[in-house]
Amino acid sequence: MIDDILNKSFQYQGPSLEDLLKEKLEDSGLTKTQFEKLSGMERRSLDAILDKTSKQTDIIKLLKLAEFLEIDFNQALIVHFKDRPVEEIKELQSSMDITFINKFFDLKTLISLGFIAKNDSLEILKERICKFFDINSIYEYDRELNEAFYSRTKKSFSDKMKDFWIKSSYKYFELIDNPNEYKRQNLIDLIPKIKPYTQNVETGLFTVFQALYNIGVTIVFQPSLPKTQIRGATFLIKNKPCIVITDFNKNYATIWFALIHELHHVLFDLETIEKTNYHLSGEPDLFLIQEDKANEFASEYLFSSERMRYIEKMIHNKFMVEKFAKECQIHPCIIYSQYQWRQHEKGIDYWGAFKEHFPNIKGITKKLNVSNWDIESIKETALKIKELLTV
């Protein structure tokens, strides 16, 4: 509201409050002195408002004046702030900026992520937000990004960090702007070829990302969002599927599972996702996209129930598991991971077992993790991602 008042004030070309008061006094037959007595305003206070010499605006007295003039208080503010001292406008603008940033950004979490520093000034915060999102004003974060992304749902997330995550992901994909055409049949043809790349810990995941980009499906990897269960997300931007994979649980097998899970959404849920532009996996879904089907698809694709029944009796025999994994063209940790999940469904806790068989993902994600929170600009990073994914 304050922003709107200031914008209208800068453009206002009508009569001043002093002109309006003179006209009103003439119409009512009152003198200025009589008005002062009736309103309880001293001449000095009234003149300070009329000739705009006061250092600070006395809102109560301005309200009294607006009542007498029979104009809306917001309109009185618009007229009043025309040609007010620059210092007061700056102070009001700063107050408005602080309120906006506090309303839309979880500063504590952003500090912990390295997005901002604890002692950043207001100007630095504004510059950081604008540069990161490639916007000219912090208010575009709410106006333009909401209009672009939440137009179909008419509502954004009340959770500040989730809203930040969704908008930043959307901005990445918008700026990457995959030029390749997406055809569902091309994805159906590619999916059977993905699994063997799980065996290549160093570059397998990235090679698959490149292959998917080449058929119009853009994949971006980024760290999981604090305080959420988001494992991945599927977006539909410019009628092309876009996927975010996170490092939730910091588990190599989980990353591959999340990728196949999201590809299921691309194959079977795009019509539903089109209504909202996005779907978050691991979080409650208002549009009731069935996660169980995507989970089953990913699980059976990576390592089927039939194969698990064969190997589970030998699960503690490292040699046999590795041999069978090679035959199935998958990394052994996927077998161990699937076994853990299936035991979990029976109420048996195996989460602490087989840790030595899971690759350390730090080196893997470092090569993919080009969309981290401490980057300078989404635009600059998006162009780097595009260059890396382009074969």
C-alpha positions as a LaTeX table, in Angstrom:
\begin{tabular}{lrrr}
\hline
Residue & $x$ (\AA) & $y$ (\AA) & $z$ (\AA) \\
\hline
Met1 & 0.00 & 0.00 & 0.00 \\
Ile2 & 2.80 & 2.44 & 0.90 \\
Asp3 & 4.56 & 1.65 & $-2.37$ \\
Asp4 & 1.36 & 2.38 & $-4.28$ \\
Ile5 & 0.85 & 5.68 & $-2.41$ \\
Leu6 & 4.40 & 6.82 & $-3.12$ \\
Asn7 & 4.17 & 5.92 & $-6.81$ \\
Lys8 & 0.89 & 7.83 & $-7.19$ \\
Ser9 & 2.31 & 10.73 & $-5.18$ \\
Phe10 & 5.27 & 11.12 & $-7.55$ \\
Gln11 & 2.85 & 11.32 & $-10.47$ \\
Tyr12 & 0.26 & 13.57 & $-8.78$ \\
Gln13 & $-0.43$ & 16.85 & $-10.61$ \\
Gly14 & $-3.60$ & 18.04 & $-8.80$ \\
Pro15 & $-4.26$ & 20.78 & $-6.19$ \\
Ser16 & $-2.22$ & 20.87 & $-2.98$ \\
Leu17 & $-3.69$ & 20.33 & 0.50 \\
Glu18 & $-3.44$ & 24.10 & 1.02 \\
Asp19 & $-5.50$ & 24.72 & $-2.15$ \\
Leu20 & $-8.05$ & 22.10 & $-1.10$ \\
Leu21 & $-8.35$ & 23.66 & 2.36 \\
Lys22 & $-8.87$ & 27.18 & 0.97 \\
Glu23 & $-11.61$ & 25.88 & $-1.32$ \\
Lys24 & $-13.28$ & 23.99 & 1.50 \\
Leu25 & $-13.16$ & 26.97 & 3.88 \\
Glu26 & $-14.75$ & 29.18 & 1.24 \\
Asp27 & $-17.53$ & 26.67 & 0.61 \\
Ser28 & $-18.22$ & 26.21 & 4.34 \\
Gly29 & $-17.92$ & 29.88 & 5.27 \\
Leu30 & $-15.32$ & 29.16 & 7.93 \\
Thr31 & $-12.08$ & 30.99 & 8.53 \\
Lys32 & $-8.79$ & 29.22 & 8.97 \\
Thr33 & $-8.77$ & 30.24 & 12.65 \\
Gln34 & $-12.25$ & 28.77 & 13.19 \\
Phe35 & $-11.18$ & 25.51 & 11.58 \\
Glu36 & $-8.13$ & 25.35 & 13.86 \\
Lys37 & $-10.30$ & 25.78 & 16.94 \\
Leu38 & $-12.87$ & 23.21 & 15.79 \\
Ser39 & $-10.23$ & 20.63 & 14.87 \\
Gly40 & $-7.98$ & 21.31 & 17.85 \\
Met41 & $-5.00$ & 21.97 & 15.59 \\
Glu42 & $-2.48$ & 24.70 & 16.30 \\
Arg43 & $-1.64$ & 27.14 & 13.50 \\
Arg44 & 1.99 & 26.05 & 13.55 \\
Ser45 & 1.11 & 22.36 & 13.21 \\
Leu46 & $-1.39$ & 23.02 & 10.43 \\
Asp47 & 1.00 & 25.24 & 8.47 \\
Ala48 & 3.76 & 22.65 & 8.83 \\
Ile49 & 1.52 & 20.18 & 6.99 \\
Leu50 & 0.29 & 22.66 & 4.40 \\
Asp51 & 3.68 & 24.09 & 3.45 \\
Lys52 & 5.47 & 20.75 & 4.06 \\
Thr53 & 8.07 & 22.19 & 6.43 \\
Ser54 & 7.69 & 19.56 & 9.17 \\
Lys55 & 10.54 & 17.07 & 9.48 \\
Gln56 & 8.11 & 14.23 & 10.15 \\
Thr57 & 4.49 & 13.81 & 9.09 \\
Asp58 & 1.98 & 14.05 & 11.95 \\
Ile59 & $-0.41$ & 11.32 & 10.83 \\
Ile60 & $-3.13$ & 12.20 & 13.39 \\
Lys61 & $-3.30$ & 15.84 & 12.25 \\
Leu62 & $-3.21$ & 14.79 & 8.60 \\
Leu63 & $-6.13$ & 12.45 & 9.31 \\
Lys64 & $-8.11$ & 15.31 & 10.86 \\
Leu65 & $-7.43$ & 17.46 & 7.83 \\
Ala66 & $-8.52$ & 14.66 & 5.45 \\
Glu67 & $-11.78$ & 14.25 & 7.41 \\
Phe68 & $-12.55$ & 17.94 & 7.09 \\
Leu69 & $-11.71$ & 17.96 & 3.39 \\
Glu70 & $-13.88$ & 14.85 & 2.96 \\
Ile71 & $-11.23$ & 12.99 & 1.01 \\
Asp72 & $-9.99$ & 9.44 & 1.46 \\
Phe73 & $-7.01$ & 9.27 & 3.83 \\
Asn74 & $-4.92$ & 7.45 & 1.21 \\
Gln75 & $-5.64$ & 10.29 & $-1.20$ \\
Ala76 & $-4.54$ & 12.78 & 1.47 \\
Leu77 & $-1.27$ & 10.86 & 1.80 \\
Ile78 & $-0.76$ & 10.94 & $-1.97$ \\
Val79 & $-1.23$ & 14.71 & $-2.07$ \\
His80 & 0.83 & 15.24 & 1.07 \\
Phe81 & 3.88 & 13.23 & 0.01 \\
Lys82 & 4.16 & 15.12 & $-3.27$ \\
Asp83 & 7.38 & 17.15 & $-2.90$ \\
Arg84 & 7.96 & 16.05 & 0.70 \\
Pro85 & 11.61 & 16.15 & 1.93 \\
Val86 & 13.75 & 13.43 & 0.33 \\
Glu87 & 14.92 & 12.23 & 3.76 \\
Glu88 & 11.37 & 11.38 & 4.84 \\
Ile89 & 10.63 & 9.57 & 1.58 \\
Lys90 & 13.83 & 7.55 & 1.94 \\
Glu91 & 12.96 & 6.66 & 5.53 \\
Leu92 & 9.47 & 5.57 & 4.52 \\
Gln93 & 10.86 & 3.56 & 1.60 \\
Ser94 & 13.39 & 1.85 & 3.87 \\
Ser95 & 10.66 & 0.95 & 6.33 \\
Met96 & 8.61 & $-0.49$ & 3.47 \\
Asp97 & 11.60 & $-2.45$ & 2.13 \\
Ile98 & 12.36 & $-3.98$ & 5.54 \\
Thr99 & 8.72 & $-4.99$ & 5.99 \\
Phe100 & 8.63 & $-6.60$ & 2.53 \\
Ile101 & 11.87 & $-8.55$ & 3.00 \\
Asn102 & 10.82 & $-9.80$ & 6.42 \\
Lys103 & 7.43 & $-10.85$ & 5.03 \\
Phe104 & 8.71 & $-12.84$ & 2.06 \\
Phe105 & 12.17 & $-14.11$ & 3.08 \\
Asp106 & 13.28 & $-16.43$ & 5.87 \\
Leu107 & 16.39 & $-14.47$ & 6.76 \\
Lys108 & 17.57 & $-16.89$ & 9.46 \\
Thr109 & 17.56 & $-19.86$ & 7.08 \\
Leu110 & 19.05 & $-17.84$ & 4.22 \\
Ile111 & 21.93 & $-16.86$ & 6.51 \\
Ser112 & 22.51 & $-20.52$ & 7.41 \\
Leu113 & 22.56 & $-21.41$ & 3.68 \\
Gly114 & 25.13 & $-18.72$ & 2.94 \\
Phe115 & 22.72 & $-16.77$ & 0.73 \\
Ile116 & 23.18 & $-13.66$ & 2.87 \\
Ala117 & 25.47 & $-12.64$ & 5.74 \\
Lys118 & 24.29 & $-11.97$ & 9.27 \\
Asn119 & 25.34 & $-8.31$ & 9.29 \\
Asp120 & 24.26 & $-7.35$ & 5.76 \\
Ser121 & 22.74 & $-3.88$ & 5.49 \\
Leu122 & 19.33 & $-3.25$ & 3.91 \\
Glu123 & 20.95 & $-2.04$ & 0.69 \\
Ile124 & 23.13 & $-5.16$ & 0.46 \\
Leu125 & 20.09 & $-7.40$ & 1.07 \\
Lys126 & 18.14 & $-5.67$ & $-1.69$ \\
Glu127 & 21.06 & $-5.86$ & $-4.10$ \\
Arg128 & 21.60 & $-9.55$ & $-3.28$ \\
Ile129 & 17.96 & $-10.50$ & $-3.90$ \\
Cys130 & 17.75 & $-8.51$ & $-7.14$ \\
Lys131 & 21.00 & $-9.89$ & $-8.54$ \\
Phe132 & 20.16 & $-13.49$ & $-7.59$ \\
Phe133 & 16.74 & $-13.43$ & $-9.25$ \\
Asp134 & 17.76 & $-11.07$ & $-12.08$ \\
Ile135 & 15.06 & $-8.54$ & $-11.15$ \\
Asn136 & 15.19 & $-4.75$ & $-10.95$ \\
Ser137 & 13.29 & $-4.34$ & $-7.67$ \\
Ile138 & 12.70 & $-6.60$ & $-4.68$ \\
Tyr139 & 8.97 & $-6.09$ & $-5.25$ \\
Glu140 & 9.19 & $-7.99$ & $-8.53$ \\
Tyr141 & 9.82 & $-11.09$ & $-6.40$ \\
Asp142 & 6.19 & $-10.93$ & $-5.32$ \\
Arg143 & 4.63 & $-9.30$ & $-8.39$ \\
Glu144 & 6.28 & $-10.68$ & $-11.51$ \\
Leu145 & 7.37 & $-14.09$ & $-10.22$ \\
Asn146 & 3.95 & $-14.70$ & $-8.66$ \\
Glu147 & 2.21 & $-13.66$ & $-11.86$ \\
Ala148 & 4.49 & $-15.87$ & $-13.95$ \\
Phe149 & 4.38 & $-18.93$ & $-11.74$ \\
Tyr150 & 1.34 & $-18.91$ & $-9.46$ \\
Ser151 & $-1.15$ & $-17.52$ & $-11.98$ \\
Arg152 & $-2.90$ & $-20.86$ & $-12.31$ \\
Thr153 & $-3.23$ & $-21.61$ & $-8.60$ \\
Lys154 & $-3.85$ & $-17.98$ & $-7.52$ \\
Lys155 & $-1.90$ & $-18.72$ & $-4.37$ \\
Ser156 & 1.74 & $-18.97$ & $-3.37$ \\
Phe157 & 3.27 & $-20.99$ & $-0.54$ \\
Ser158 & 2.90 & $-19.50$ & 2.92 \\
Asp159 & 6.21 & $-21.18$ & 3.79 \\
Lys160 & 8.85 & $-18.56$ & 2.92 \\
Met161 & 11.67 & $-20.99$ & 2.12 \\
Lys162 & 9.48 & $-23.28$ & 0.06 \\
Asp163 & 8.27 & $-20.28$ & $-1.90$ \\
Phe164 & 11.89 & $-19.16$ & $-2.35$ \\
Trp165 & 12.88 & $-22.65$ & $-3.53$ \\
Ile166 & 10.03 & $-22.90$ & $-6.03$ \\
Lys167 & 10.62 & $-19.43$ & $-7.48$ \\
Ser168 & 14.37 & $-19.91$ & $-7.77$ \\
Ser169 & 13.87 & $-23.30$ & $-9.46$ \\
Tyr170 & 11.36 & $-21.76$ & $-11.86$ \\
Lys171 & 13.80 & $-18.96$ & $-12.68$ \\
Tyr172 & 16.58 & $-21.47$ & $-13.42$ \\
Phe173 & 14.47 & $-23.35$ & $-15.93$ \\
Glu174 & 13.09 & $-20.17$ & $-17.49$ \\
Leu175 & 16.61 & $-18.85$ & $-18.08$ \\
Ile176 & 18.07 & $-22.20$ & $-19.23$ \\
Asp177 & 15.25 & $-22.31$ & $-21.78$ \\
Asn178 & 15.92 & $-25.78$ & $-23.21$ \\
Pro179 & 15.71 & $-25.40$ & $-27.03$ \\
Asn180 & 15.17 & $-29.12$ & $-27.63$ \\
Glu181 & 11.69 & $-30.36$ & $-28.46$ \\
Tyr182 & 10.04 & $-32.69$ & $-25.93$ \\
Lys183 & 8.22 & $-35.76$ & $-27.19$ \\
Arg184 & 6.89 & $-38.36$ & $-24.77$ \\
Gln185 & 7.92 & $-41.24$ & $-27.02$ \\
Asn186 & 11.56 & $-40.10$ & $-26.93$ \\
Leu187 & 11.51 & $-40.32$ & $-23.13$ \\
Ile188 & 9.89 & $-43.78$ & $-23.28$ \\
Asp189 & 12.70 & $-44.88$ & $-25.59$ \\
Leu190 & 15.42 & $-43.40$ & $-23.37$ \\
Ile191 & 14.33 & $-44.67$ & $-19.94$ \\
Pro192 & 15.38 & $-48.31$ & $-20.53$ \\
Lys193 & 18.92 & $-47.08$ & $-21.30$ \\
Ile194 & 19.37 & $-45.13$ & $-18.05$ \\
Lys195 & 19.92 & $-47.89$ & $-15.48$ \\
Pro196 & 23.43 & $-49.03$ & $-16.52$ \\
Tyr197 & 24.75 & $-45.51$ & $-15.84$ \\
Thr198 & 24.17 & $-46.01$ & $-12.11$ \\
Gln199 & 27.36 & $-48.10$ & $-12.18$ \\
Asn200 & 29.44 & $-45.09$ & $-13.24$ \\
Val201 & 29.66 & $-43.18$ & $-9.96$ \\
Glu202 & 31.84 & $-40.38$ & $-11.32$ \\
Thr203 & 29.96 & $-39.29$ & $-14.45$ \\
Gly204 & 26.92 & $-41.54$ & $-14.92$ \\
Leu205 & 24.37 & $-39.20$ & $-13.43$ \\
Phe206 & 25.59 & $-36.22$ & $-15.39$ \\
Thr207 & 25.63 & $-38.19$ & $-18.64$ \\
Val208 & 21.97 & $-39.07$ & $-18.09$ \\
Phe209 & 21.19 & $-35.42$ & $-17.36$ \\
Gln210 & 22.74 & $-34.52$ & $-20.73$ \\
Ala211 & 20.80 & $-37.22$ & $-22.56$ \\
Leu212 & 17.52 & $-36.06$ & $-21.04$ \\
Tyr213 & 18.28 & $-32.43$ & $-21.89$ \\
Asn214 & 18.81 & $-33.50$ & $-25.49$ \\
Ile215 & 15.20 & $-34.77$ & $-25.65$ \\
Gly216 & 13.70 & $-31.67$ & $-24.01$ \\
Val217 & 13.75 & $-32.70$ & $-20.33$ \\
Thr218 & 15.89 & $-30.35$ & $-18.22$ \\
Ile219 & 17.39 & $-31.63$ & $-14.95$ \\
Val220 & 18.93 & $-29.42$ & $-12.27$ \\
Phe221 & 20.54 & $-30.79$ & $-9.11$ \\
Gln222 & 20.60 & $-28.76$ & $-5.92$ \\
Pro223 & 20.91 & $-29.25$ & $-2.16$ \\
Ser224 & 17.80 & $-30.27$ & $-0.24$ \\
Leu225 & 15.79 & $-27.51$ & 1.37 \\
Pro226 & 16.15 & $-27.28$ & 5.18 \\
Lys227 & 13.09 & $-28.33$ & 7.23 \\
Thr228 & 11.38 & $-30.05$ & 4.28 \\
Gln229 & 11.08 & $-33.57$ & 2.90 \\
Ile230 & 11.51 & $-32.54$ & $-0.74$ \\
Arg231 & 13.36 & $-35.26$ & $-2.67$ \\
Gly232 & 12.61 & $-33.83$ & $-6.08$ \\
Ala233 & 10.19 & $-31.77$ & $-8.09$ \\
Thr234 & 8.68 & $-31.75$ & $-11.56$ \\
Phe235 & 7.83 & $-28.47$ & $-13.28$ \\
Leu236 & 6.15 & $-27.73$ & $-16.57$ \\
Ile237 & 7.61 & $-24.55$ & $-18.08$ \\
Lys238 & 6.91 & $-23.44$ & $-21.64$ \\
Asn239 & 5.25 & $-26.84$ & $-22.14$ \\
Lys240 & 8.50 & $-28.68$ & $-21.39$ \\
Pro241 & 9.14 & $-30.90$ & $-18.34$ \\
Cys242 & 11.83 & $-29.72$ & $-15.93$ \\
Ile243 & 13.09 & $-31.67$ & $-12.92$ \\
Val244 & 14.91 & $-30.72$ & $-9.74$ \\
Ile245 & 16.73 & $-33.53$ & $-7.92$ \\
Thr246 & 17.91 & $-32.89$ & $-4.35$ \\
Asp247 & 20.46 & $-34.64$ & $-2.16$ \\
Phe248 & 17.83 & $-35.54$ & 0.43 \\
Asn249 & 19.27 & $-38.18$ & 2.82 \\
Lys250 & 22.70 & $-37.66$ & 1.14 \\
Asn251 & 22.34 & $-41.08$ & $-0.47$ \\
Tyr252 & 23.58 & $-42.15$ & $-3.93$ \\
Ala253 & 20.79 & $-44.67$ & $-4.44$ \\
Thr254 & 18.15 & $-42.17$ & $-3.32$ \\
Ile255 & 19.29 & $-39.67$ & $-5.95$ \\
Trp256 & 18.75 & $-42.23$ & $-8.72$ \\
Phe257 & 15.44 & $-43.28$ & $-7.18$ \\
Ala258 & 14.31 & $-39.62$ & $-7.10$ \\
Leu259 & 15.26 & $-39.18$ & $-10.77$ \\
Ile260 & 13.24 & $-42.19$ & $-11.95$ \\
His261 & 10.39 & $-41.18$ & $-9.63$ \\
Glu262 & 10.22 & $-37.72$ & $-11.27$ \\
Leu263 & 10.44 & $-39.22$ & $-14.76$ \\
His264 & 7.32 & $-41.22$ & $-13.90$ \\
His265 & 5.56 & $-37.92$ & $-13.15$ \\
Val266 & 6.73 & $-36.60$ & $-16.51$ \\
Leu267 & 5.35 & $-39.65$ & $-18.30$ \\
Phe268 & 2.01 & $-39.93$ & $-16.51$ \\
Asp269 & 1.17 & $-36.74$ & $-14.57$ \\
Leu270 & 1.98 & $-33.82$ & $-16.86$ \\
Glu271 & $-1.71$ & $-33.08$ & $-17.45$ \\
Thr272 & $-2.25$ & $-32.65$ & $-13.71$ \\
Ile273 & 1.03 & $-30.76$ & $-13.19$ \\
Glu274 & $-0.02$ & $-28.37$ & $-15.97$ \\
Lys275 & $-2.72$ & $-27.02$ & $-13.64$ \\
Thr276 & $-0.17$ & $-25.77$ & $-11.12$ \\
Asn277 & 3.11 & $-25.67$ & $-13.10$ \\
Tyr278 & 4.87 & $-27.89$ & $-10.54$ \\
His279 & 4.72 & $-30.91$ & $-8.23$ \\
Leu280 & 6.90 & $-31.45$ & $-5.16$ \\
Ser281 & 7.78 & $-35.05$ & $-4.32$ \\
Gly282 & 8.04 & $-35.82$ & $-0.63$ \\
Glu283 & 5.64 & $-33.03$ & 0.37 \\
Pro284 & 1.82 & $-33.17$ & 0.75 \\
Asp285 & 0.22 & $-32.71$ & $-2.66$ \\
Leu286 & $-3.03$ & $-30.71$ & $-2.93$ \\
Phe287 & $-3.82$ & $-32.16$ & $-6.35$ \\
Leu288 & $-3.51$ & $-35.75$ & $-5.16$ \\
Ile289 & $-0.86$ & $-36.95$ & $-7.56$ \\
Gln290 & $-0.30$ & $-40.53$ & $-6.46$ \\
Glu291 & 3.22 & $-40.84$ & $-5.13$ \\
Asp292 & 2.81 & $-44.57$ & $-4.54$ \\
Lys293 & 2.66 & $-45.26$ & $-8.26$ \\
Ala294 & 5.79 & $-43.20$ & $-8.92$ \\
Asn295 & 7.58 & $-44.94$ & $-6.03$ \\
Glu296 & 6.58 & $-48.38$ & $-7.30$ \\
Phe297 & 7.68 & $-47.47$ & $-10.83$ \\
Ala298 & 11.11 & $-46.29$ & $-9.64$ \\
Ser299 & 11.56 & $-49.26$ & $-7.34$ \\
Glu300 & 10.61 & $-51.87$ & $-9.93$ \\
Tyr301 & 12.62 & $-50.16$ & $-12.66$ \\
Leu302 & 15.83 & $-50.01$ & $-10.64$ \\
Phe303 & 15.53 & $-53.43$ & $-9.01$ \\
Ser304 & 12.40 & $-55.53$ & $-9.28$ \\
Ser305 & 10.67 & $-57.41$ & $-6.47$ \\
Glu306 & 11.38 & $-60.67$ & $-8.27$ \\
Arg307 & 15.12 & $-60.00$ & $-8.31$ \\
Met308 & 15.04 & $-58.90$ & $-4.67$ \\
Arg309 & 13.44 & $-62.21$ & $-3.65$ \\
Tyr310 & 16.33 & $-63.98$ & $-5.35$ \\
Ile311 & 19.17 & $-62.02$ & $-3.74$ \\
Glu312 & 17.77 & $-61.14$ & $-0.29$ \\
Lys313 & 18.81 & $-64.50$ & 1.18 \\
Met314 & 22.39 & $-63.67$ & 0.18 \\
Ile315 & 22.25 & $-59.98$ & 1.12 \\
His316 & 25.15 & $-60.31$ & 3.58 \\
Asn317 & 27.34 & $-61.98$ & 0.95 \\
Lys318 & 29.17 & $-59.01$ & $-0.59$ \\
Phe319 & 30.60 & $-61.07$ & $-3.46$ \\
Met320 & 27.19 & $-62.43$ & $-4.51$ \\
Val321 & 25.47 & $-59.02$ & $-4.27$ \\
Glu322 & 28.16 & $-57.35$ & $-6.39$ \\
Lys323 & 28.05 & $-60.17$ & $-8.92$ \\
Phe324 & 24.28 & $-59.99$ & $-9.21$ \\
Ala325 & 24.37 & $-56.17$ & $-9.41$ \\
Lys326 & 26.75 & $-56.44$ & $-12.36$ \\
Glu327 & 24.42 & $-58.89$ & $-14.08$ \\
Cys328 & 21.51 & $-56.50$ & $-13.51$ \\
Gln329 & 23.60 & $-53.51$ & $-14.69$ \\
Ile330 & 23.12 & $-51.46$ & $-11.54$ \\
His331 & 25.32 & $-50.18$ & $-8.72$ \\
Pro332 & 25.29 & $-52.60$ & $-5.71$ \\
Cys333 & 24.12 & $-49.87$ & $-3.32$ \\
Ile334 & 20.77 & $-49.82$ & $-5.13$ \\
Ile335 & 20.21 & $-53.43$ & $-4.10$ \\
Tyr336 & 21.10 & $-52.60$ & $-0.50$ \\
Ser337 & 18.89 & $-49.53$ & $-0.57$ \\
Gln338 & 15.92 & $-51.42$ & $-1.93$ \\
Tyr339 & 16.44 & $-54.10$ & 0.69 \\
Gln340 & 16.43 & $-51.44$ & 3.43 \\
Trp341 & 13.18 & $-49.96$ & 2.16 \\
Arg342 & 11.47 & $-53.33$ & 1.83 \\
Gln343 & 12.55 & $-54.28$ & 5.34 \\
His344 & 11.29 & $-50.92$ & 6.58 \\
Glu345 & 7.85 & $-51.73$ & 5.15 \\
Lys346 & 7.90 & $-54.89$ & 7.30 \\
Gly347 & 8.76 & $-52.83$ & 10.37 \\
Ile348 & 12.41 & $-53.93$ & 10.45 \\
Asp349 & 15.12 & $-51.27$ & 10.79 \\
Tyr350 & 18.08 & $-51.83$ & 8.48 \\
Trp351 & 18.96 & $-48.18$ & 7.90 \\
Gly352 & 22.29 & $-48.43$ & 9.70 \\
Ala353 & 23.47 & $-51.46$ & 7.72 \\
Phe354 & 25.60 & $-51.67$ & 4.56 \\
Lys355 & 26.96 & $-48.11$ & 4.86 \\
Glu356 & 30.33 & $-49.14$ & 3.46 \\
His357 & 28.67 & $-50.12$ & 0.17 \\
Phe358 & 27.26 & $-46.63$ & $-0.55$ \\
Pro359 & 29.45 & $-44.15$ & $-2.48$ \\
Asn360 & 30.24 & $-40.81$ & $-0.87$ \\
Ile361 & 28.11 & $-38.34$ & $-2.83$ \\
Lys362 & 30.17 & $-35.22$ & $-2.03$ \\
Gly363 & 32.44 & $-35.63$ & $-5.04$ \\
Ile364 & 29.52 & $-36.60$ & $-7.28$ \\
Thr365 & 27.22 & $-33.74$ & $-6.32$ \\
Lys366 & 30.04 & $-31.21$ & $-6.44$ \\
Lys367 & 30.17 & $-31.67$ & $-10.21$ \\
Leu368 & 26.40 & $-31.32$ & $-10.48$ \\
Asn369 & 25.83 & $-28.82$ & $-7.70$ \\
Val370 & 26.00 & $-25.71$ & $-9.86$ \\
Ser371 & 22.69 & $-24.37$ & $-8.51$ \\
Asn372 & 23.74 & $-23.87$ & $-4.90$ \\
Trp373 & 22.30 & $-21.13$ & $-2.67$ \\
Asp374 & 25.50 & $-19.14$ & $-2.32$ \\
Ile375 & 25.86 & $-18.39$ & $-6.03$ \\
Glu376 & 25.86 & $-14.76$ & $-7.19$ \\
Ser377 & 23.21 & $-14.91$ & $-9.88$ \\
Ile378 & 20.69 & $-17.43$ & $-11.17$ \\
Lys379 & 21.13 & $-15.99$ & $-14.66$ \\
Glu380 & 24.90 & $-16.53$ & $-14.75$ \\
Thr381 & 24.59 & $-20.02$ & $-13.29$ \\
Ala382 & 21.70 & $-20.96$ & $-15.59$ \\
Leu383 & 23.86 & $-20.15$ & $-18.61$ \\
Lys384 & 26.64 & $-22.36$ & $-17.20$ \\
Ile385 & 24.17 & $-25.19$ & $-16.62$ \\
Lys386 & 22.89 & $-24.83$ & $-20.17$ \\
Glu387 & 26.43 & $-24.97$ & $-21.53$ \\
Leu388 & 27.23 & $-28.08$ & $-19.47$ \\
Leu389 & 24.05 & $-29.91$ & $-20.48$ \\
Thr390 & 24.32 & $-29.12$ & $-24.16$ \\
Val391 & 25.93 & $-31.99$ & $-26.04$ \\
\hline
\end{tabular}
